[in-house]
């Protein structure tokens, strides 16, 4: 009988073997291809859904629109590049359908962000976080849940990359597909454990509120955010200097014109 823990120790995740989606990945960059992909997906029994958004490091700039919608079956994942094709009527029909089992993590939030592109009414879906709570598991992140259920690590190194780039890298595509596919794996494992039973080890909440120990990947992400902030500061400084030079040039021009008029 499988044993789960109510809280997975994040420090242990970095020691786990890495898991990646090994199926087909198809990038959708046209409305016609989106129509074909949706037709295929509507014939499936279950799909996993996730989204990616270009990160914004500017304070007060708000969140960017969803750039990528990834929808996976157990062996094929479609990456819909919404920043290029928008939220098409076919995609909306799929997301609004009650005829196909849709699973995901924080899907309510994903749908909320998708509706910023075009409003629609989401069809019925299954929220993995709610099922985890019913099983006595406090963890809410995909990485922790997957580690708890399968003893494998989902890498998050691509999370803060540019999802609006002209061409997605292979690493980005594999990362995005893994997140959507992993939702199906977790859901099906939950169903099996509910049927056959499992042991749950209760891990108490930490008493101290000390700063959490970051994994190597989290430290890398934090450092990348710091570098991005520094680049933004330098960019703003250059912009201010450019504007000041322009002001100085106009001032000198006015003074020169004034001298010419006086003389």
Backbone bond lengths (Angstrom), bond angles and torsions (degrees), N, CA, C in turn:
res aa  C-N    CA-C-N  psi(-1)  N-CA   C-N-CA  omega(-1)  CA-C   N-CA-C  phi
1 X - - - 1.473 - - 1.531 109.80 -
2 X 1.309 115.74 132.79 1.464 120.05 -177.29 1.525 110.97 -71.07
3 X 1.326 114.87 142.85 1.464 121.29 176.53 1.517 109.50 -110.97
4 X 1.325 115.72 127.14 1.455 122.77 175.21 1.516 109.10 -110.93
5 X 1.323 116.10 163.66 1.463 120.20 175.27 1.519 108.53 -116.00
6 X 1.314 116.13 149.67 1.463 119.69 -179.08 1.524 111.15 -71.32
7 X 1.333 116.34 -28.57 1.469 121.94 177.48 1.524 108.23 -137.72
8 X 1.316 116.62 124.52 1.458 120.02 -179.33 1.524 109.82 -91.82
9 X 1.314 116.30 131.87 1.459 121.99 -179.34 1.530 109.67 -71.35
10 X 1.314 116.44 114.38 1.462 121.10 -176.44 1.520 112.29 -62.62
11 X 1.313 116.76 -27.86 1.465 119.98 -179.44 1.520 111.68 -65.46
12 X 1.315 117.63 -21.57 1.462 121.14 -178.07 1.525 112.90 -84.52
13 X 1.333 116.57 -17.53 1.464 119.93 -174.16 1.525 111.89 -61.79
14 X 1.333 116.91 -39.64 1.454 120.05 -178.49 1.513 114.31 -62.68
15 X 1.331 117.05 -17.63 1.459 121.11 -179.16 1.525 112.52 -89.49
16 X 1.324 116.77 -8.15 1.465 120.65 -175.55 1.532 111.24 -83.42
17 X 1.324 117.44 153.41 1.477 120.16 175.59 1.522 110.18 -66.93
18 X 1.322 116.12 144.64 1.461 121.92 -176.91 1.523 110.84 -80.01
19 X 1.321 115.90 141.22 1.459 120.92 177.78 1.522 108.85 -115.68
20 X 1.341 116.99 140.62 1.454 123.05 176.69 1.528 109.52 -138.18
21 X 1.302 115.79 144.57 1.458 121.15 174.79 1.527 109.12 -61.89
22 X 1.325 116.59 130.02 1.461 121.50 -176.07 1.530 113.39 -109.13
23 X 1.327 117.31 4.66 1.458 119.67 -178.14 1.520 113.80 -86.92
24 X 1.328 115.28 -164.50 1.468 120.88 179.64 1.528 110.17 -75.23
25 X 1.331 116.15 140.39 1.457 121.74 174.60 1.520 107.42 -122.61
26 X 1.327 116.47 122.23 1.461 121.63 -177.63 1.520 108.86 -121.14
27 X 1.323 116.05 119.29 1.465 121.76 -179.55 1.524 109.02 -88.05
28 X 1.326 116.98 127.51 1.464 122.91 -177.89 1.522 109.52 -104.71
29 X 1.334 116.22 116.58 1.460 120.90 -175.91 1.529 112.91 -127.58
30 X 1.340 117.14 12.33 1.463 119.80 177.28 1.526 108.90 -142.49
31 X 1.315 115.42 156.25 1.466 120.92 -179.67 1.524 110.28 -64.65
32 X 1.320 117.30 -37.23 1.460 121.04 -179.93 1.525 111.01 -65.98
33 X 1.328 117.04 -42.47 1.466 120.14 178.02 1.530 110.82 -66.81
34 X 1.331 116.36 -33.40 1.469 120.13 177.37 1.530 110.11 -63.32
35 X 1.334 116.30 -40.36 1.470 120.83 178.72 1.533 110.72 -60.78
36 X 1.346 116.39 -44.09 1.463 120.58 -179.58 1.535 111.06 -66.72
37 X 1.328 115.60 -40.63 1.466 119.69 -179.15 1.522 110.97 -64.81
38 X 1.323 116.48 -43.02 1.469 120.58 -179.58 1.525 110.71 -64.01
39 X 1.309 116.25 -40.33 1.470 119.90 178.22 1.525 110.52 -58.68
40 X 1.328 116.01 -42.47 1.469 120.32 177.74 1.527 110.76 -65.80
41 X 1.325 117.32 -44.92 1.470 121.23 -176.55 1.529 111.83 -65.02
42 X 1.322 116.83 -34.69 1.465 119.84 -179.97 1.527 112.16 -68.16
43 X 1.326 117.09 -13.94 1.464 120.58 178.32 1.534 112.22 -89.53
44 X 1.334 116.88 -3.04 1.456 121.44 -176.80 1.529 111.70 -90.73
45 X 1.329 115.39 162.86 1.466 120.16 179.68 1.529 111.84 -86.81
46 X 1.327 116.80 -31.64 1.460 120.44 -175.72 1.530 109.48 -148.14
47 X 1.334 115.80 143.44 1.464 120.51 175.47 1.528 109.16 -136.34
48 X 1.327 115.07 146.16 1.459 121.27 174.23 1.511 108.59 -104.34
49 X 1.327 116.79 139.51 1.458 121.58 -174.22 1.522 110.92 -125.65
50 X 1.334 115.99 139.63 1.459 121.94 174.16 1.532 107.64 -154.36
51 X 1.317 117.04 166.59 1.463 121.29 179.09 1.527 110.13 -135.89
52 X 1.330 115.42 159.70 1.460 121.88 174.53 1.527 108.51 -133.04
53 X 1.320 114.91 143.82 1.463 121.87 -178.15 1.517 109.81 -132.17
54 X 1.312 116.48 138.64 1.465 119.96 176.67 1.522 109.02 -60.65
55 X 1.326 118.12 125.86 1.464 119.95 -178.20 1.524 111.37 -67.99
56 X 1.323 115.56 148.47 1.459 121.21 176.92 1.518 107.98 -119.70
57 X 1.326 116.10 122.75 1.457 120.63 -178.07 1.532 111.92 -103.20
58 X 1.331 117.01 3.76 1.455 120.46 180.00 1.523 110.01 -89.61
59 X 1.299 115.74 125.29 1.463 120.21 -179.39 1.524 110.19 -63.42
60 X 1.339 115.23 131.21 1.450 120.56 176.98 1.512 115.09 80.59
61 X 1.336 117.62 1.32 1.471 119.83 -177.79 1.526 112.63 -82.18
62 X 1.337 117.19 -15.01 1.458 120.18 179.64 1.518 112.43 79.56
63 X 1.321 115.51 174.54 1.467 120.78 -177.93 1.521 110.68 -84.85
64 X 1.320 115.87 139.63 1.460 120.60 176.03 1.529 110.42 -71.29
65 X 1.333 117.95 159.06 1.474 120.25 175.56 1.530 110.34 -64.63
66 X 1.309 116.23 155.45 1.467 120.59 177.70 1.525 109.22 -58.30
67 X 1.326 116.28 126.93 1.458 121.10 -178.19 1.521 112.46 -95.18
68 X 1.340 116.18 -32.88 1.471 120.37 -174.41 1.523 110.13 -135.51
69 X 1.304 115.41 131.82 1.462 122.07 173.66 1.518 106.97 -115.24
70 X 1.328 116.82 116.14 1.451 119.66 179.28 1.531 109.56 -106.84
71 X 1.314 115.01 128.17 1.467 121.98 -179.87 1.517 107.58 -127.77
72 X 1.330 115.44 121.00 1.461 120.03 -172.90 1.519 112.41 -120.50
73 X 1.326 114.89 146.71 1.456 122.70 165.63 1.531 105.15 -100.74
74 X 1.314 119.84 -179.22 1.465 119.30 177.83 1.520 114.47 -60.03
75 X 1.341 118.79 -21.20 1.468 119.13 -176.93 1.526 115.77 -131.93
76 X 1.331 117.89 -3.09 1.455 121.24 -179.18 1.518 110.22 -140.70
77 X 1.337 116.41 134.34 1.462 120.05 178.01 1.525 109.98 -123.88
78 X 1.326 115.09 130.85 1.459 121.73 176.87 1.525 108.63 -102.80
79 X 1.324 115.68 130.85 1.460 121.61 178.25 1.527 108.08 -108.32
80 X 1.327 116.45 103.55 1.461 121.74 -178.42 1.534 108.74 -87.76
81 X 1.313 116.58 114.79 1.469 121.86 -178.13 1.532 109.06 -84.39
82 X 1.324 115.11 85.65 1.458 120.89 -174.55 1.519 112.54 -65.69
83 X 1.325 117.73 -26.45 1.467 119.54 177.42 1.531 111.50 -67.48
84 X 1.335 116.74 -14.98 1.466 120.90 179.31 1.531 112.56 -105.81
85 X 1.331 117.66 -36.74 1.474 119.72 -175.46 1.526 113.27 -113.18
86 X 1.341 117.44 -10.10 1.450 119.86 -176.99 1.522 111.68 74.93
87 X 1.313 115.12 -176.57 1.463 120.92 178.06 1.520 107.75 -92.03
88 X 1.331 116.49 95.74 1.464 121.30 -173.16 1.523 111.45 -73.33
89 X 1.328 114.99 164.32 1.467 120.57 179.42 1.527 111.19 -62.03
90 X 1.323 116.98 -34.55 1.462 120.31 179.38 1.526 111.06 -67.09
91 X 1.327 116.71 -42.84 1.467 119.99 178.12 1.522 110.20 -63.49
92 X 1.334 116.44 -42.13 1.463 120.78 178.38 1.526 110.47 -60.77
93 X 1.328 116.52 -41.31 1.469 120.24 179.12 1.522 110.65 -60.60
94 X 1.326 116.86 -38.31 1.461 120.82 178.94 1.531 110.65 -67.96
95 X 1.324 116.67 -46.91 1.460 120.62 -178.12 1.531 111.76 -67.58
96 X 1.331 116.29 -25.36 1.473 120.75 -178.91 1.523 112.84 -89.88
97 X 1.317 116.48 -9.80 1.466 120.56 -175.02 1.530 111.97 -70.45
98 X 1.317 115.34 142.33 1.466 121.95 173.29 1.525 111.56 -103.42
99 X 1.342 116.65 6.45 1.459 121.00 -174.37 1.522 113.65 -95.62
100 X 1.326 117.06 -3.05 1.464 120.17 -178.76 1.521 108.59 -132.14
101 X 1.323 116.17 140.28 1.464 121.51 -177.80 1.527 109.47 -76.01
102 X 1.335 115.98 117.10 1.464 122.20 -179.50 1.529 108.96 -110.76
103 X 1.332 116.91 127.37 1.466 120.19 179.73 1.530 108.86 -128.10
104 X 1.322 115.17 151.29 1.455 119.41 178.92 1.512 110.89 -175.10
105 X 1.302 115.08 177.43 1.463 122.90 179.56 1.524 107.78 -113.06
106 X 1.330 117.57 123.79 1.474 122.32 -175.43 1.523 111.02 57.79
107 X 1.331 116.29 40.42 1.464 119.93 -178.29 1.526 112.24 -63.08
108 X 1.319 116.30 -31.12 1.465 119.31 178.01 1.524 109.97 -59.38
109 X 1.338 116.47 -42.64 1.464 120.62 178.00 1.525 111.51 -67.42
110 X 1.350 116.45 -40.62 1.464 119.93 178.14 1.525 110.98 -60.76
111 X 1.335 116.34 -45.19 1.462 119.91 179.92 1.535 110.56 -63.80
112 X 1.316 116.28 -38.37 1.470 120.05 179.00 1.525 110.24 -60.01
113 X 1.337 116.85 -44.16 1.460 120.62 179.78 1.530 111.58 -69.98
114 X 1.329 116.98 -37.49 1.465 120.16 177.90 1.523 111.23 -63.17
115 X 1.312 116.18 -34.43 1.470 120.43 -178.12 1.531 111.87 -70.88
116 X 1.329 116.98 -11.13 1.459 119.74 173.09 1.530 110.17 -68.98
117 X 1.329 115.97 -27.17 1.470 119.81 177.66 1.525 110.71 -79.16
118 X 1.317 117.20 -47.29 1.464 121.86 177.58 1.523 107.31 -158.67
119 X 1.312 116.70 131.93 1.459 120.20 -175.10 1.531 110.69 -71.22
120 X 1.319 115.89 144.19 1.460 122.41 176.32 1.525 108.01 -160.95
121 X 1.307 116.19 167.23 1.464 121.60 178.26 1.524 108.05 -105.89
122 X 1.329 118.20 112.38 1.471 120.12 -178.61 1.520 111.20 -63.07
123 X 1.326 115.71 143.26 1.459 119.95 173.87 1.523 110.09 -78.39
124 X 1.322 116.28 -177.57 1.464 120.01 -179.84 1.525 110.59 -63.53
125 X 1.313 114.97 142.63 1.463 120.03 179.90 1.529 109.63 -149.08
126 X 1.320 115.68 165.89 1.462 121.80 -179.53 1.524 109.02 -112.56
127 X 1.321 115.81 126.58 1.461 122.79 -179.13 1.529 109.36 -98.11
128 X 1.320 116.50 113.34 1.465 121.45 -176.50 1.525 112.47 -63.80
129 X 1.312 117.70 -32.68 1.451 120.10 179.75 1.529 111.03 -62.25
130 X 1.319 116.56 -39.95 1.471 120.35 178.87 1.524 110.79 -65.81
131 X 1.335 116.93 -41.54 1.464 120.13 178.35 1.526 110.91 -64.50
132 X 1.338 116.56 -37.54 1.462 120.29 179.34 1.533 110.41 -62.53
133 X 1.318 116.42 -43.29 1.466 120.48 178.78 1.528 110.52 -61.50
134 X 1.326 116.62 -41.51 1.469 120.41 178.62 1.524 111.47 -62.72
135 X 1.326 117.32 -27.49 1.463 121.42 178.84 1.530 112.30 -85.41
136 X 1.336 116.92 -3.47 1.450 120.62 -179.99 1.517 114.15 91.61
137 X 1.350 116.69 13.90 1.466 121.83 -178.08 1.516 109.15 -100.08
138 X 1.324 115.75 126.02 1.464 120.81 -177.13 1.523 112.62 -84.96
139 X 1.323 117.40 -23.03 1.467 120.67 -176.71 1.530 111.19 -63.20
140 X 1.334 115.46 141.79 1.459 120.57 -178.73 1.529 113.18 -120.48
141 X 1.311 118.09 -9.56 1.475 119.71 -177.56 1.526 110.69 -88.54
142 X 1.338 115.54 149.86 1.461 120.93 179.13 1.524 110.48 -62.44
143 X 1.311 117.14 -40.51 1.459 121.45 -177.82 1.529 111.23 -61.79
144 X 1.329 117.39 -45.48 1.457 120.85 -179.34 1.522 111.41 -69.72
145 X 1.319 116.74 -41.10 1.463 119.55 -179.85 1.525 110.86 -63.35
146 X 1.337 116.63 -43.15 1.469 118.95 -179.08 1.527 110.70 -66.15
147 X 1.325 116.36 -39.87 1.464 119.92 177.64 1.526 110.79 -62.74
148 X 1.308 116.46 -39.60 1.462 121.80 -179.47 1.530 111.55 -65.89
149 X 1.330 116.43 -44.05 1.465 120.41 -175.29 1.527 113.58 -81.85
150 X 1.337 116.67 -32.43 1.468 118.71 -171.87 1.525 114.85 -124.20
151 X 1.334 117.94 -7.64 1.461 119.32 -179.73 1.514 113.18 65.92
152 X 1.342 116.65 31.02 1.459 121.77 178.57 1.531 109.33 -131.33
153 X 1.329 115.41 159.99 1.468 121.31 -173.17 1.524 111.19 -109.41
154 X 1.327 115.61 127.76 1.456 121.74 170.70 1.524 107.31 -92.70
155 X 1.308 116.81 117.06 1.467 121.24 -178.99 1.522 109.84 -72.55
156 X 1.345 116.09 141.43 1.465 121.52 179.08 1.530 111.94 -114.37
157 X 1.333 117.47 17.04 1.465 120.39 -174.25 1.527 113.17 -64.97
158 X 1.333 118.36 -23.96 1.461 121.21 -178.29 1.524 113.31 -91.93
159 X 1.311 117.11 -2.11 1.457 121.32 -171.59 1.530 112.93 -58.46
160 X 1.330 117.40 -40.58 1.461 121.30 -174.59 1.524 112.98 -98.86
161 X 1.318 117.19 23.40 1.465 120.38 177.92 1.532 110.25 -85.62
162 X 1.319 116.26 175.13 1.465 121.37 -176.96 1.524 111.31 -81.98
163 X 1.319 116.52 104.14 1.466 121.09 -178.18 1.518 112.39 -84.08
164 X 1.327 116.89 0.60 1.461 120.83 175.47 1.534 111.38 -106.96
165 X 1.322 116.64 11.60 1.470 120.53 179.05 1.526 109.94 -60.25
166 X 1.337 115.90 151.45 1.474 120.21 -179.77 1.529 111.34 -56.25
167 X 1.333 116.12 -40.05 1.464 121.45 -179.92 1.525 108.26 -131.71
168 X 1.315 116.96 126.62 1.462 121.06 177.01 1.526 109.53 -76.40
169 X 1.317 116.08 141.19 1.455 119.80 177.18 1.521 109.83 -75.53
170 X 1.317 115.93 163.45 1.467 119.97 177.19 1.521 110.53 -61.51
171 X 1.331 116.76 -36.68 1.465 120.64 179.26 1.518 110.69 -64.82
172 X 1.326 117.34 -41.23 1.463 120.62 177.63 1.524 111.21 -62.93
173 X 1.329 116.14 -45.82 1.467 120.21 -178.23 1.528 111.37 -62.64
174 X 1.329 116.43 -42.87 1.463 120.07 -178.67 1.527 110.70 -67.87
175 X 1.333 116.55 -38.71 1.470 121.25 178.36 1.525 110.59 -63.12
176 X 1.341 115.80 -49.39 1.463 120.28 -177.89 1.527 111.40 -61.89
177 X 1.320 116.57 -42.73 1.466 120.47 179.68 1.523 111.27 -65.41
178 X 1.313 116.23 -38.32 1.472 120.34 -179.12 1.520 111.16 -61.05
179 X 1.329 117.08 -42.96 1.464 120.41 -178.28 1.528 111.90 -61.62
180 X 1.341 116.98 -43.38 1.467 119.78 -179.42 1.523 110.96 -70.55
181 X 1.316 116.60 -43.63 1.473 122.10 179.99 1.536 111.34 -63.64
182 X 1.343 116.62 -38.96 1.465 121.33 -178.31 1.525 111.19 -61.32
183 X 1.328 117.48 -30.25 1.470 120.40 178.40 1.527 111.00 -61.75
184 X 1.337 116.18 -39.62 1.468 120.02 177.28 1.521 110.30 -65.62
185 X 1.342 116.52 -44.38 1.459 120.83 -179.04 1.522 111.64 -59.83
186 X 1.314 116.39 -44.07 1.472 120.35 -179.55 1.519 110.48 -65.99
187 X 1.328 116.96 -44.31 1.465 119.89 -178.96 1.524 111.31 -61.24
188 X 1.326 116.88 -47.14 1.465 119.65 -178.60 1.524 111.60 -65.41
189 X 1.346 116.95 -34.51 1.465 119.75 176.50 1.527 110.36 -68.18
190 X 1.312 116.99 -37.95 1.468 120.96 176.43 1.525 110.48 -59.98
191 X 1.330 116.08 -41.96 1.466 120.12 179.96 1.526 111.18 -64.68
192 X 1.319 116.58 -40.40 1.459 120.23 178.62 1.525 111.79 -65.76
193 X 1.319 116.33 -42.26 1.465 120.17 -179.84 1.523 111.36 -68.42
194 X 1.316 116.22 -34.86 1.462 119.54 177.20 1.525 110.41 -65.60
195 X 1.332 116.29 -31.94 1.463 121.52 -179.25 1.521 112.34 -78.94
196 X 1.341 115.74 -42.86 1.467 120.21 -173.10 1.527 114.20 -102.65
197 X 1.329 117.10 -12.84 1.454 120.15 178.49 1.526 112.77 94.75
198 X 1.326 116.15 161.70 1.463 122.21 179.45 1.525 108.66 -159.54
199 X 1.323 114.58 161.95 1.457 121.46 175.14 1.524 108.65 -99.87
200 X 1.325 117.70 139.20 1.459 121.66 179.11 1.522 109.77 -120.88
201 X 1.327 114.86 117.39 1.469 120.18 176.66 1.530 108.42 -91.28
202 X 1.314 116.10 120.93 1.458 120.87 -177.62 1.532 109.74 -82.79
203 X 1.324 115.56 118.66 1.459 122.06 177.50 1.527 107.66 -103.40
204 X 1.331 118.56 116.33 1.473 119.69 -178.04 1.518 112.01 -66.05
205 X 1.322 115.14 155.32 1.453 119.69 176.49 1.518 109.48 -65.03
206 X 1.329 117.86 143.32 1.463 120.11 177.20 1.521 110.41 -63.16
207 X 1.334 115.76 136.39 1.457 119.66 -177.35 1.520 112.07 -72.79
208 X 1.315 116.27 -41.45 1.457 119.81 -178.09 1.513 110.13 -82.85
209 X 1.316 115.24 155.23 1.455 121.73 177.89 1.533 110.62 -106.46
210 X 1.322 115.75 38.22 1.453 120.59 -179.19 1.532 109.54 -66.52
211 X 1.296 114.96 156.40 1.463 119.44 177.94 1.522 109.38 -60.62
212 X 1.345 118.57 134.36 1.464 121.12 -177.79 1.525 111.80 -65.52
213 X 1.326 115.21 148.62 1.461 120.12 176.48 1.524 108.40 -79.01
214 X 1.320 116.01 124.44 1.457 120.58 -176.73 1.514 111.18 -84.59
215 X 1.327 115.60 143.48 1.456 120.37 173.58 1.532 108.41 -76.36
216 X 1.320 115.50 170.46 1.461 120.12 179.79 1.526 111.11 -60.64
217 X 1.325 116.60 -39.44 1.460 120.50 179.82 1.520 111.31 -66.70
218 X 1.347 116.32 -40.71 1.462 120.10 179.48 1.520 110.96 -66.10
219 X 1.331 116.08 -39.03 1.461 119.02 177.12 1.532 110.70 -62.92
220 X 1.332 115.54 -39.13 1.463 119.81 178.69 1.528 110.71 -64.89
221 X 1.338 116.15 -41.07 1.462 120.09 178.33 1.522 111.10 -65.35
222 X 1.330 116.04 -41.53 1.464 120.48 178.88 1.520 110.67 -62.91
223 X 1.333 116.38 -41.37 1.459 120.70 179.45 1.520 110.75 -66.28
224 X 1.339 117.17 -38.37 1.461 120.92 178.48 1.528 110.40 -64.65
225 X 1.348 117.31 -39.22 1.466 120.32 177.06 1.527 110.95 -64.70
226 X 1.348 115.64 -39.24 1.466 119.81 178.51 1.526 110.56 -63.22
227 X 1.345 116.32 -44.50 1.454 120.38 179.59 1.523 111.28 -63.46
228 X 1.338 115.52 -39.07 1.460 119.63 179.37 1.527 110.45 -64.16
229 X 1.330 116.80 -40.47 1.470 119.97 177.43 1.521 111.13 -63.47
230 X 1.348 115.95 -40.26 1.463 120.02 178.39 1.519 110.94 -64.73
231 X 1.349 116.86 -41.08 1.474 119.97 177.74 1.519 110.89 -62.66
232 X 1.339 115.51 -39.31 1.454 119.96 179.90 1.530 110.76 -66.76
233 X 1.340 117.53 -38.59 1.465 121.08 177.25 1.526 110.85 -62.02
234 X 1.350 114.67 -44.22 1.466 118.38 179.75 1.518 111.37 -64.98
235 X 1.343 116.29 -38.25 1.459 120.24 179.08 1.526 110.60 -63.48
236 X 1.322 116.24 -43.94 1.460 120.30 179.57 1.531 111.16 -65.24
237 X 1.342 115.26 -38.21 1.461 118.90 178.85 1.520 110.74 -63.33
238 X 1.359 116.10 -43.90 1.463 119.87 177.80 1.531 111.00 -62.11
239 X 1.345 115.89 -38.33 1.453 120.04 179.97 1.519 110.60 -65.49
240 X 1.354 116.62 -42.48 1.465 119.84 178.97 1.523 111.07 -64.04
241 X 1.338 116.01 -41.71 1.462 120.06 178.94 1.526 111.13 -63.31
242 X 1.340 115.93 -39.81 1.459 120.30 178.53 1.525 110.78 -63.89
243 X 1.343 115.42 -43.65 1.463 119.51 179.34 1.521 110.89 -64.02
244 X 1.355 116.43 -39.70 1.456 120.04 179.90 1.523 111.03 -65.30
245 X 1.345 116.74 -40.29 1.463 119.87 177.38 1.528 111.00 -61.95
246 X 1.334 114.41 -38.65 1.460 119.21 178.93 1.524 110.67 -65.28
247 X 1.333 116.52 -41.31 1.466 121.10 178.34 1.520 110.49 -63.61
248 X 1.338 115.03 -44.14 1.466 119.63 179.85 1.525 111.41 -62.84
249 X 1.333 115.72 -40.16 1.460 119.93 179.83 1.528 110.75 -64.21
250 X 1.336 116.59 -42.59 1.470 119.97 178.58 1.518 111.10 -64.69
251 X 1.340 116.27 -39.48 1.461 120.82 179.67 1.531 110.44 -62.86
252 X 1.340 115.50 -45.03 1.457 119.35 179.38 1.530 110.98 -63.63
253 X 1.341 114.68 -38.35 1.463 118.71 178.76 1.518 111.54 -62.54
254 X 1.338 116.57 -41.30 1.459 120.54 179.12 1.520 111.01 -66.20
255 X 1.349 116.65 -40.96 1.459 120.25 -179.94 1.522 110.88 -64.74
256 X 1.337 115.66 -39.74 1.460 119.66 179.41 1.524 110.81 -65.65
257 X 1.365 114.68 -40.74 1.455 119.19 179.13 1.511 110.67 -64.86
258 X 1.328 117.07 -39.58 1.443 121.65 178.68 1.520 111.29 -62.31
259 X 1.352 115.68 -42.24 1.468 119.89 178.85 1.523 111.36 -62.93
260 X 1.336 115.45 -39.36 1.461 119.30 179.66 1.532 111.21 -65.87
261 X 1.325 117.02 -38.44 1.447 120.86 -179.80 1.523 111.27 -68.48
262 X 1.339 115.95 -38.00 1.473 120.19 -179.83 1.518 110.97 -67.59
263 X 1.356 114.65 -42.02 1.458 118.44 -178.77 1.523 110.85 -72.59
